[in-house]
Amino acid sequence: MAINIFEPYQLKSINFNNRIIRSATDEGLADSEGDPSQDLLKMYKKLANGHVGAIITGFISVSKDGKSVMPGMMMIDSDDRIAGHASMVEEIHKENCSIIAQLAHCGRSGVGGKKCQIERLSLEHIKDIEKDFINAAIRAYKAGYDAVELHLAHGYLLSEFLSPHTNKRKDMYGGSLEARLKLILDIIFGIREQIPAYPILVKINGSEDYPDGIDSELASQNALALEKAGVDAIEVSCGIDWNSMGPSRGKIPVDMLLAHYPQLKTKPKFIKKLIRPNLAGLMKEVEATSSYNLASAVRIKEAVKIPLILVGGLHSLEDFESAINEHGMDMVAASRPFIIEPNFVEKLESGVASKSRCIECNNCLAGLYDRSLRCYYGKVF
Ligand SMILES: Cc1cc2nc3c(=O)[nH]c(=O)nc-3n(C[C@H](O)[C@H](O)[C@H](O)COP(=O)(O)O)c2cc1C
């Protein structure tokens, strides 16, 4: 019998109101210290009131070095941050919505810059990063988050360890599948040792933009190892960097980047005009088909038994239902549809809408370079 995607779903201790999750989306709304703000709480309340299955927070940095260069990233790098997270989580729980903390280290693209490049990390530094993730998960647990999701996708630091395209290390952390997984599995074992029953989700790349990167076969092997290590669910995404819009396919927001990217926005108009064609040429636009990670997720599903969450271009009721009822996915997730319509699930459920109004302009992403999250609907301002 077909699954009703609007009915509640239980995964260990996590209650999902339905099978449609808000995928992690950087809101850029932490306060100047990196703690959750009232504006962030407001955004999450809108999602909760709009019947989302659960919220995965925007990425939260586990350490000072791991912070994004984009402003307003949340931090969970010290115990004195627990109270701020706890009061936000409590408010979201009052709205009967589960909330999952996405933990990340931005690696080379974070404020740590060169010293956080995978090839430059000393063994001591890697051990520190391992501890940072474990401690961050314990803090998320103490703050009341329903689970953590480790960000192993999109070219951030842990994703760099996992991918043969970026991991060229010749020590115990590179050179084989086991070695590339070592840091991640050590983190998972470390969390399990301290808080055994706490649900751990991971977001992985099912495919990458490079011939020597992760493909669905390698992603399946990674997924199997993660399952064996005790991970509770896997969200399948894709992409390493901006070249092809990474995980969020669609238009390359060239004009928006010229207006907001730190090294570009201050350039005089005539320089921007000169740069524009080159910038557009540097990035290859990948057609935004619907459910573009489905094929890799289906392959991963053959390898593991734990629940899979599919994300990437699922922007309609049909996409959601087909992923679950025709392709065996357990849950579905979306990001951009919730930026333009925080009550997207409610609209689908009530029949007011059957697809997202998102036009995949990706201006929301480029805007994050100097301001908080919003929908631009193709406009540049
Ligand atoms: C503005 C914006 C911010 C994002 N921030 C994150 C993030 O913090 N962590 C993450 O794993 N993915 C992030 N993503 C990627 C989304 O979670 C998602 O994987 C991707 O956009 C594809 O899903 P969609 O087609 O539903 O947007 C972000 C995407 C957008 C558009």
The ligand as an SDF file (V2000), in Angstrom:
LIG
                    3D

 31 33  0  0  0  0  0  0  0  0999 V2000
   20.6470   29.3680    0.5800 C   0  0  0  0  0  0  0  0  0  0  0  0
   21.0990   27.9450    0.7710 C   0  0  0  0  0  0  0  0  0  0  0  0
   21.8340   27.6000    1.9010 C   0  0  0  0  0  0  0  0  0  0  0  0
   22.2380   26.2650    2.0850 C   0  0  0  0  0  0  0  0  0  0  0  0
   22.8840   25.9190    3.2560 N   0  0  0  0  0  0  0  0  0  0  0  0
   23.1870   24.6190    3.4720 C   0  0  0  0  0  0  0  0  0  0  0  0
   23.7360   24.2080    4.7150 C   0  0  0  0  0  0  0  0  0  0  0  0
   23.9310   24.9960    5.6460 O   0  0  0  0  0  0  0  0  0  0  0  0
   24.0240   22.8840    4.8550 N   0  0  0  0  0  0  0  0  0  0  0  0
   23.7790   21.9700    3.8800 C   0  0  0  0  0  0  0  0  0  0  0  0
   24.0330   20.7800    4.0540 O   0  0  0  0  0  0  0  0  0  0  0  0
   23.2350   22.3290    2.7060 N   0  0  0  0  0  0  0  0  0  0  0  0
   22.9280   23.6180    2.4880 C   0  0  0  0  0  0  0  0  0  0  0  0
   22.3180   23.9680    1.3170 N   0  0  0  0  0  0  0  0  0  0  0  0
   21.9800   22.9180    0.3220 C   0  0  0  0  0  0  0  0  0  0  0  0
   20.5480   22.4390    0.5430 C   0  0  0  0  0  0  0  0  0  0  0  0
   20.3830   21.8180    1.7940 O   0  0  0  0  0  0  0  0  0  0  0  0
   20.1140   21.4060   -0.5170 C   0  0  0  0  0  0  0  0  0  0  0  0
   20.9380   20.2720   -0.3880 O   0  0  0  0  0  0  0  0  0  0  0  0
   20.1830   21.9480   -1.9450 C   0  0  0  0  0  0  0  0  0  0  0  0
   19.7810   23.3000   -2.0210 O   0  0  0  0  0  0  0  0  0  0  0  0
   19.2950   21.1320   -2.9000 C   0  0  0  0  0  0  0  0  0  0  0  0
   17.9750   21.0910   -2.4330 O   0  0  0  0  0  0  0  0  0  0  0  0
   16.7870   22.0230   -3.0190 P   0  0  0  0  0  0  0  0  0  0  0  0
   16.6980   21.7450   -4.4970 O   0  0  0  0  0  0  0  0  0  0  0  0
   15.5880   21.5880   -2.2650 O   0  0  0  0  0  0  0  0  0  0  0  0
   17.1770   23.4430   -2.7540 O   0  0  0  0  0  0  0  0  0  0  0  0
   21.9240   25.2900    1.1150 C   0  0  0  0  0  0  0  0  0  0  0  0
   21.1810   25.6560   -0.0170 C   0  0  0  0  0  0  0  0  0  0  0  0
   20.7700   26.9590   -0.1970 C   0  0  0  0  0  0  0  0  0  0  0  0
   19.9450   27.3120   -1.3920 C   0  0  0  0  0  0  0  0  0  0  0  0
  1  2  1  0
  2  3  1  0
  2 30  2  0
  3  4  2  0
  4  5  1  0
  4 28  1  0
  5  6  2  0
  6  7  1  0
  6 13  1  0
  7  8  2  0
  7  9  1  0
  9 10  1  0
 10 11  2  0
 10 12  1  0
 12 13  2  0
 13 14  1  0
 14 15  1  0
 14 28  1  0
 15 16  1  0
 16 17  1  0
 16 18  1  0
 18 19  1  0
 18 20  1  0
 20 21  1  0
 20 22  1  0
 22 23  1  0
 23 24  1  0
 24 25  2  0
 24 26  1  0
 24 27  1  0
 28 29  2  0
 29 30  1  0
 30 31  1  0
M  END
$$$$
